Amino acid sequence: MEVKVVVKPLEAVETEVLVVTVFEDKLNDNARIKSLDEQLNGKITQLIESGEVQGKFREFTILHTEGIGPKRLLFMGMGKRQDFSLDRIRSIAANASRYVRRIKISEMAMPDFAHLDVSATDCGEAIVEGILLGMYRFDKYKSKKKSPERKLETIKIIASNEGEVEALTQSAQTGNTLASSANFVRDLVNEPSNFMTPTRFAELASEVASQQNLKIEVLGREEMQREGMGSFLGVAQGAEEPPKMVVMQYIGNPGGKTIGIVGKGVTFDTGGYDLKPSSGMLRMYGDMAGAAATLGAIQAIASEKLPINVVAIMGLTENMISAKAYKASDILTSMSGKTIEVLNTDAEGRLVLCDCMTYMQKYHNPDILVDIATLTGAAIIALGRTVSAVLTTDDDIYQRAFAAGEYTGERVWRLPLYDEYRAQLVSDVADIENVGGRSAGTITAAMFLKEFVDKDRPWMHIDIAGTSMMEEEIARYVKNPYLPKEGGTGTGTRLLFHFVKSYIDKA
Ligand SMILES: [Zn+2]
């Protein structure tokens, strides 16, 4: 999709569809719309006065015009002025682009939101993200594709003045990068596990590495054995598919700050011998969404050439049952030397992550360590399907993650890591247990990981179990037009990008 930024009065923009946004409580206080209205002999005022355009959020009305630049006006309701946010811009852009695609038009125009104090640096990104995320489809396996429809090929963003053009163009480019990476993550998550094996994931990561000129290393079972990664390998030992650990490195600021990101990549989770019930196993090809988000993030960061360093580690394996599989009560020795009593083979993600985190700290010594994982069903119970859980003992890290979440719409909320939760993980026979009982499951999972973080190393754990995939019955009330109704949401990539970006000035 091509983005053109133009400076013109709305009535003079040559376009098939011009998006006109209208607030419920401030219907025509926009000078740009006033002059458009005058050119149309007051037609917009008429529409508003007759109640046909009310500005209610998600309302839309089409008006065919004659004798002016735009052939159609698409009025999009924005709801109340006080509810306006960047995320509403994404939503409006997503809805508009889908409408335009449905009527088989390949081009549309949208004014910036400078009159609402949205800076050009934010606006282009939100518009382009909304469009590209909103038009995403996963139809690779459909013999009959849904779209004989035309694709949206061009979007014109109408800048309010010359001074905004460059910033809008740049931020639209960033939006393009981020949405493309998030859509790539959606593809990775949506692929079934018979396609998306650890080996295939590692191949795709290698492709990303060569496109972006990143260093990459892929460790197999033997290399991991040599490192003593008995925890990760304990999970992997039941699988025929060979496990992989992918290590990627982006150097955008030699000698500067390094952020380490570790992602859980369980490409299928049966639960192991603590087997999941059929309903719980159904979507477990998505249990690698943390690794996918990690790959998407380093791809976007490298593509935007952020002046910072990032090391990404993705721990990839299946969690299967077989004669070789690990069993409840097994004791594993992790790379850190700590021994782990396996009380539940379905709490495998943390067993994979802890060794990846030890490896990260030993060989890459990151200034900040982040891990991201579809880790606990308890995160869904605590925060639902639109907010990811974040756990950290570092207030500054949380502030940055929270700001990145509000900015991107990939919201996060903090859960505590008080010491007393550690008691739930005390083992009689080993250094730690891998589960802490029913209460506070998201927290005890994070407490487990915390044991493997070097003292004084700033660290944050993100649990995306609730947010990484959408389901139809949830989509019905979430009503987010730039998220798919089913399948991978791409959550984590845009969040991590902006989180990492927040460290640039200080680097
Ligand atoms: Zn599991």
Residues whose N, C-alpha, C, O or C-beta is under 5 A from the ligand:
A	BS01	ZN	D269 G271 D346 A347 E348
